[in-house]
């Protein structure tokens, strides 16, 4: 795979490329691939995993060294890349995705607590002062409140994704069916 020459025109990207002493620039390619998989809203990792889980999975899949961390050059390149993608709709999409991952964790936590309370209710003797079924019913109620809101959140997320895709495609299309380069206006 060859790095695009346009990358060399952006100082933050050029520094990543020139810092890689490998003639094939495999390190720079991995850095740019990492940035895409971690931060681009179209990345399959970004669509499926919360930030920290995504970081672990991307580092593993790219076979980055154990304990690899974003260095200063990578952070600067990430910042510049995010500038290129930055729109209000995209910021909202990213925030909603993270919120959805958090909601999933909340549902998992409620389910775990519910299973624990059901076990307690099954094993409770007549000496129990608190009715474990009250707690079970309360957890079920909370679970249904959350599950009632999730489809609406998914619908909002889907329509926002479409909006972002439309925004992104409108900025890159030109007459004749071509696409704009990185710095064309």
C-alpha positions, 0 to 999 in steps of 0.5 A: 500500500502506498501513502497518498502524496496529499498526506505529505502536504499537511505538516502534521501528517508529513511529520509522521511520514518523515519520522518513519525511517523505513523506506516502505513507511510501514510505521506511518501506514500503521499510524494512519490506519490506527487513526482511521480505525479509532476516530473516523465515524465510518470505521467498523471499529468506531461503529461497534466499540466504545473508545477504550474497547476500540483502542485495545481491539485496534492495537491488537488487530494492527499488531502494535507493540504491547503497551503502545501509546499514541506519541506526540506526532500521532496525537497531532495527526489525530487532532488535524484529522479530527479538524477535517471531519469536524461538523456539529452533526459529526460531533453529535453522532460521536457523542450519541454513539458513546452514549449508546455504548454506555446505555448498553453497559447499563442494561448489562449491569441491570441484567446482572443485578436482576439475575443476582436478585432472582437467585436471592429470591429463590434462596430466601427463607421465611426469615427474610425481612425484605421481600427480594421480589420487590427488588426484582420487580424494581429492577425489571421496571428499570430495565423496561424504562431503559429498553423503551428509550433505546429504539428512539435513540437508535432511530436518532442515531441512524438519522444522524448517521445519514445526515453526516454521510450526506454532509460528507458527500456534499463536500467532496462531490464536484461536477463531472462525478469526480471528487475534490482533493484534500485542499481543493475548493 
